[in-house]
Amino acid sequence: MADSSSEGAPYLQVAAAIRSRIADGTWNVGDRLPSRGELAAEFSKTLRISVGENVVRRAQELLISEGLLEGRAGSGTYVRAPVARRTLHRTSPPGAGQAGIAPTGFTGTWEADSTAKVPAPPAIADRLSIEPGDPCVRTVYEFLTDRQPVMLATSWEPMAITGGTVVVLPEGGPLAGTGVIARMAQLGITVARVVERPRPVPADREQAHLLGIATGSQATLIERTHYDTAGRAVETADILVPADRWDVEYDIALPEPGT
């Protein structure tokens, strides 16, 4: 066996070999790859390294996270069609306002499920400056394109603000789907600013299942919080964006020269 220390871990070598076969047309979009046992035996010979089924599994998981392969339960692993990248606009053009939690320019649909009187977890309570366990309305969103989830979001609003009002449910009542700014205005509250904090995270098992990606795939988590004119947080949300599908864009207007 050759010394592979200078060529990377075995699973990386297997992943590179699979990439090469996809690039040269040996395997085309939609083709089913041989079983892990067959691939392990073949790459042990062609790469002259020790390859077991676990090594092949790790290589396939890496390529699934990169968007080159897809696993189909009970069927096998297939070459995946390229995924079109979209741009997630986090700023709106002047006068556009805010139509809801969906990002500017999003042309798909979304499904929402709200639950009232959910105790605020410590991290959410900290962001909302309330006590852990204080009741909130939690709304879970799935954003869909061609009926497939492409992005997830979970919104939290303190019931001390919206409880007992006609806008207590973000996707119910007379202002359903109009967004935080319009709903708070109904209560006489002016939203003055929005703070967003993006950071990279791995998708957990449930998130990956909903999005059709591999567990641990790279994603961008945007922690977004709306504040009123007094600096009080009136809503906070976690927006999860798969990194292989979305570019996150911030369009920042600068002051006129000399002002």
C-alpha positions in Angstrom: 0.0 0.0 0.0 1.2 3.5 -0.8 1.8 6.0 2.0 -1.2 8.3 1.8 -0.1 10.8 4.5 0.9 13.4 1.9 -2.3 12.9 -0.1 -4.9 13.4 2.7 -7.1 11.1 4.6 -8.5 8.1 2.8 -12.0 9.5 2.7 -10.7 12.7 1.1 -8.9 10.7 -1.6 -12.1 8.7 -2.3 -14.1 12.0 -2.5 -11.6 13.4 -5.0 -11.9 10.2 -7.1 -15.7 10.4 -7.1 -15.5 14.1 -8.0 -13.2 13.2 -10.9 -15.6 10.6 -12.2 -18.4 13.1 -12.1 -16.3 15.7 -13.9 -15.2 13.4 -16.7 -18.7 12.0 -17.3 -18.2 8.5 -16.0 -21.2 9.3 -13.7 -23.8 11.7 -14.9 -26.6 13.6 -13.2 -29.2 11.1 -12.0 -26.8 8.1 -12.1 -26.9 5.8 -9.1 -23.4 5.1 -7.6 -22.4 1.5 -7.0 -22.8 0.2 -3.4 -20.4 1.2 -0.7 -19.0 -2.3 -0.7 -18.3 -2.2 -4.4 -16.8 1.3 -4.2 -14.6 0.3 -1.2 -13.2 -2.7 -3.1 -12.6 -0.7 -6.3 -10.9 2.2 -4.6 -8.7 0.0 -2.5 -7.2 -1.2 -5.8 -7.2 2.0 -7.8 -6.0 4.3 -5.0 -3.8 1.6 -3.4 -5.0 2.5 0.0 -7.1 0.6 2.6 -10.7 1.7 1.9 -13.7 0.3 3.9 -17.4 1.1 3.7 -17.1 3.7 6.5 -14.5 5.5 4.4 -16.8 5.6 1.4 -19.7 6.7 3.6 -17.6 9.7 4.9 -16.6 10.6 1.4 -20.2 10.5 0.2 -21.4 12.6 3.1 -18.8 15.2 2.2 -19.9 15.3 -1.4 -23.6 15.4 -0.3 -22.7 18.5 1.8 -21.0 20.0 -1.2 -24.1 19.4 -3.4 -22.6 16.9 -5.8 -24.4 13.8 -4.5 -27.8 13.1 -2.9 -28.9 10.2 -0.7 -32.3 8.7 -1.3 -33.6 6.6 1.6 -33.8 2.9 0.7 -32.5 3.5 -2.8 -28.8 4.6 -2.7 -26.6 7.6 -3.6 -27.1 9.5 -6.8 -25.3 12.2 -8.7 -27.2 15.4 -8.0 -28.3 18.0 -10.5 -26.6 21.4 -9.9 -28.5 23.5 -7.4 -29.2 27.1 -8.6 -27.9 29.6 -6.2 -30.2 32.4 -5.0 -29.5 35.7 -3.4 -31.0 36.4 0.0 -31.4 40.2 0.1 -31.3 41.5 3.7 -32.0 45.1 2.8 -35.0 46.5 1.0 -34.9 49.2 -1.7 -36.3 52.7 -0.6 -40.0 52.6 -0.2 -40.4 48.9 -0.4 -41.3 48.5 3.2 -41.5 45.0 4.7 -44.1 42.5 3.6 -43.3 39.9 6.2 -40.6 37.6 7.3 -39.8 36.5 3.8 -36.7 38.2 2.3 -36.9 40.8 -0.3 -37.4 39.3 -3.8 -38.3 35.9 -2.5 -40.8 34.5 -5.1 -41.8 31.2 -3.4 -44.3 30.5 -0.7 -44.1 29.7 3.0 -45.9 27.8 5.6 -46.1 28.9 9.2 -47.1 27.4 12.5 -47.6 29.6 15.6 -47.8 28.4 19.2 -48.7 30.8 22.0 -47.5 30.7 25.6 -44.2 29.0 24.8 -41.6 29.6 27.6 -38.7 31.7 26.3 -35.5 29.6 26.3 -32.5 31.4 28.0 -30.8 32.4 24.8 -34.0 33.9 23.4 -34.9 35.6 26.7 -31.5 37.2 26.6 -32.1 38.6 23.1 -35.5 39.9 24.1 -34.4 41.2 27.5 -37.1 39.2 29.3 -36.9 36.5 31.9 -36.3 32.9 30.9 -39.6 31.1 30.8 -41.6 34.3 30.1 -44.4 33.4 27.6 -43.9 34.1 24.0 -45.5 33.4 20.6 -43.2 31.1 18.6 -43.8 30.9 14.9 -41.9 28.3 12.8 -41.6 29.0 9.1 -40.7 26.8 6.1 -39.9 28.7 2.9 -40.7 26.7 -0.2 -39.6 26.8 -3.8 -41.3 24.3 -6.2 -42.9 22.9 -3.0 -39.5 22.1 -1.5 -38.2 23.8 1.7 -35.2 26.0 0.9 -34.9 28.1 4.1 -36.2 27.9 7.7 -37.0 30.5 10.3 -38.2 30.6 13.9 -39.7 33.9 15.3 -40.3 34.8 18.9 -42.5 37.6 20.2 -43.1 38.4 23.9 -46.7 37.9 24.9 -46.3 40.9 27.2 -46.4 43.0 24.1 -48.9 41.2 21.8 -51.0 39.0 24.1 -54.7 39.7 24.0 -54.5 41.8 20.8 -55.7 41.1 17.3 -52.1 40.8 16.1 -50.9 38.2 18.6 -50.4 35.6 15.8 -48.0 36.8 13.1 -49.8 34.8 10.4 -53.4 35.2 11.8 -55.8 38.0 12.3 -56.4 41.1 10.2 -52.7 41.8 9.6 -51.6 38.2 8.9 -48.4 38.0 7.0 -47.7 41.8 7.0 -44.6 41.6 9.1 -43.4 42.8 12.4 -43.2 46.5 11.6 -46.9 46.8 10.4 -48.2 44.6 13.3 -46.4 46.6 15.9 -47.6 49.8 14.4 -51.1 48.5 14.9 -50.3 48.6 18.7 -48.9 52.1 18.5 -45.3 50.7 18.6 -42.7 52.1 16.1 -40.0 49.7 15.1 -36.9 51.9 14.7 -34.1 49.4 13.8 -33.3 45.8 13.0 -30.1 44.2 14.1 -28.8 41.0 12.3 -26.0 38.8 13.3 -25.0 36.1 10.8 -22.7 33.3 11.7 -21.8 29.9 10.2 -23.4 26.8 11.8 -23.8 23.1 10.9 -27.3 22.0 10.2 -28.6 19.6 12.8 -30.5 16.4 12.0 -34.0 17.9 12.0 -33.0 21.0 10.0 -31.1 18.8 7.5 -34.1 16.5 7.1 -36.5 19.4 6.4 -34.1 21.0 3.9 -33.0 17.8 2.1 -29.3 18.3 2.9 -26.8 16.2 4.9 -26.6 16.5 8.6 -23.8 18.8 9.5 -24.0 20.7 6.1 -22.8 24.3 6.3 -25.5 26.9 6.8 -25.7 30.5 7.7 -27.7 31.4 10.8 -29.0 35.0 10.9 -30.1 36.1 14.3 -32.4 39.0 13.6 -34.0 41.3 16.3 -36.5 44.2 15.9 -36.2 47.1 18.4 -38.7 49.9 19.0 -37.8 53.6 19.5 -37.1 53.0 23.2 -34.6 50.3 22.4 -36.9 47.5 23.5 -36.7 44.2 21.6 -40.2 43.4 20.2 -39.3 40.3 18.2 -36.3 38.1 17.5 -35.9 35.3 14.9 -33.4 32.7 13.8 -33.2 32.4 10.0 -31.4 29.3 8.7 -30.0 29.5 5.1 -28.2 26.5 3.5 -24.8 27.8 2.4 -24.9 25.8 -0.9 -28.0 27.5 -2.1 -27.9 31.1 -1.0 -25.7 34.1 -1.2 -26.5 36.6 1.6 -26.4 40.2 0.4 -26.4 43.4 2.4 -26.9 46.6 0.4 -25.6 49.4 2.7 -26.5 53.0 1.7 -23.7 55.5 2.4 -24.3 59.2 3.3 -23.9 61.8 0.6 -20.3 63.2 0.4 -19.9 66.2 2.7 -22.8 65.3 5.0 
